Amino acid sequence: MEFLGNEMLTVKDGKLKIDGHDAGELAKMYETPLYVMSETQTVKNFERYVESFKEYSEKTGKETIFSFAYKANTNLALTKLLSKLGCGADIVSAGELYIAKISNVPSEKIVFNGNCKLKEEIKMGIETKIRAFNVDSISDLILINETAKEMGKIANVAFRVNPNVDPKTHPKISTGMKKNKFGLDIESGIALQTIKMAEKMENVKIVGIHCHIGSQLTEISPFVEETRKIMDFVVLLKNEGININDVNLGGGLGIPYDKQKVIPVQKDLAKAILSVIYEYESKIELPNLILEPGRSIVATSGVLLGTVKHIKDTPVAKWIMIDAGMNDMMRPAIYEAYHEITSCTLRSEKEVVSIAGGLCESSDVFGKDRELSKIEVNDTIAILDVGAYGISMANNYNSRGKPAMVLTSEKEVSIIRERETLADLISKDIVPNHLL
Ligand SMILES: Cc1ncc(COP(=O)(O)O)c(C=O)c1O
């Protein structure tokens, strides 16, 4: 089998290796379900962004900032790793801001997104002196201004605009079309009206324009359309006497979940976006560039290992039941997402099987009718490309503890998240006196 995008995976003597470590052995040593994150792959994915976009700062003298979308994965080892590499943080909650601060992300590389920010979160962002709040509505702007006023401070604001661009992705992860809840509509004039309101406010400073049209984009054309609409809007603002320092184009670059399909990578994204931005050189002073990639930095780095516990034949399928379930990795259940699956022991005989978890839900299925190498009870199964929106969406449904997590490099394996215990499952519940 081919591992497009998963350079940390190899097969030796019929055994799957992650950064050279035998996946079946990792499963035995740390038990399953187990998330394995490759440090090597994460560094490569991030450095490809730096490398692909480095010409922008060289040519223009402007900043290029990559703010990792924390929602993709907030494991502290990963956020610290990325922060050490010079990566910023795109956050959407007090929790994510807290993690960014603990990870030593410089405040000027933190951007605060979200369509329903809370006053306490805004306060925390102002205290941290973040680079910008990405304003999503007039009421969001008013709350930011009022909060800053009460604190005797000025808050930096960028405006999340909705450019009405079809990202050609799954509808549940599309965010920049008119029908979506996000952003300030450009066409109707709402975005301009909001920015003009901000101009008159005393406790906000206008610093940028922001946009994020969706996730898992596998074509470049929507990014081109987005960039052009944003740059046109920046020109319009300049003509209104409003100068924009930062243009933030969000995240969204997809990864090859389907190993048969070659899709654009960081350098294709850079080439497309930058060539549009350069077209505006004569019309405006080019801005600092911010991107918020999540999936394309960590998805391909992650593998979820599960152990085969039962094998069952029905008239229509052969079911392989593993100890990982939809509570560990929700994507197939909520988006019908495709993830490549492989046995960690590759035998020459093949069979068509369906792979399921043990939760009491028919949607707890990782893959249907897949041709895999013959599987036996106690084999380790690997679900690929789970490093983004995997552990960060994990939950305790069916009272199952969240899985453990290890970080691999060619040199070592480190545990980076403990498995939740039975006691953890009830640690926040309180039984009133009359029921004791
Ligand atoms: C505002 C914003 N920025 C960035 C991202 C990251 O997107 P991706 O993981 O597709 O790069 C998201 C994800 O939905 C988002 O909502």
The ligand as an SDF file (V2000), in Angstrom:
LIG
                    3D

 16 16  0  0  0  0  0  0  0  0999 V2000
  -11.0640   30.3810   11.5740 C   0  0  0  0  0  0  0  0  0  0  0  0
  -10.3420   29.1230   11.2470 C   0  0  0  0  0  0  0  0  0  0  0  0
   -9.0420   29.2040   10.9090 N   0  0  0  0  0  0  0  0  0  0  0  0
   -8.3310   28.0980   10.6170 C   0  0  0  0  0  0  0  0  0  0  0  0
   -8.9170   26.8440   10.6450 C   0  0  0  0  0  0  0  0  0  0  0  0
   -8.0740   25.6590   10.3100 C   0  0  0  0  0  0  0  0  0  0  0  0
   -8.4750   25.0240    9.1750 O   0  0  0  0  0  0  0  0  0  0  0  0
   -7.6460   23.7680    8.6130 P   0  0  0  0  0  0  0  0  0  0  0  0
   -7.5000   22.8120    9.7320 O   0  0  0  0  0  0  0  0  0  0  0  0
   -8.4900   23.2570    7.5290 O   0  0  0  0  0  0  0  0  0  0  0  0
   -6.3420   24.2940    8.1370 O   0  0  0  0  0  0  0  0  0  0  0  0
  -10.2620   26.7270   10.9790 C   0  0  0  0  0  0  0  0  0  0  0  0
  -10.9000   25.4040   10.9710 C   0  0  0  0  0  0  0  0  0  0  0  0
  -12.0440   25.2050   10.7690 O   0  0  0  0  0  0  0  0  0  0  0  0
  -11.0000   27.8890   11.2990 C   0  0  0  0  0  0  0  0  0  0  0  0
  -12.2860   27.8220   11.6420 O   0  0  0  0  0  0  0  0  0  0  0  0
  1  2  1  0
  2  3  1  0
  2 15  2  0
  3  4  2  0
  4  5  1  0
  5  6  1  0
  5 12  2  0
  6  7  1  0
  7  8  1  0
  8  9  2  0
  8 10  1  0
  8 11  1  0
 12 13  1  0
 12 15  1  0
 13 14  2  0
 15 16  1  0
M  END
$$$$
